[in-house]
Amino acid sequence: MAEVRGEIREFREQNTRVLNAMRDDLVDLRSVVDRGFIEVRGKLDAAAAGQQQIADMLSALIARDDDQAGPG
């Protein structure tokens, strides 16, 4: 009986080591995903700012052309 208990204890300890290793891997993966998300978010924000600048310039050009064309 003592031998079976010893094997169960070893199995439990091994299982605990495996689960801890998996948890560490998931924590590492999460940090990689978070860094990637932050990087992509920054690029999307920069692209949105650039598109807004283009839209503002086009609006200014359209308004200028409307002012130069005069009434109807």
C-alpha positions, 0 to 999 in steps of 0.5 A: 500500500505504501508503494501505491501511495508513493506512486500517487504522490509522485504522479501528483507532484509531476502533474503539479509541475506540468500544470505550473509549466503550462501556466508559465507558458500561458503567462508568457504567451499573454504578454506577447499577445498584449505587446502585439496588440499594443503595437497594432493599436498604435499603428491603427491610431497613426493611420487614423490620424493620417486619414483624418489629416487627409480628410481635413485637407480635402475639406479645406480644398473643397471649401476654397474651391466653393468660395472661389466659384462664387454664387451659383 
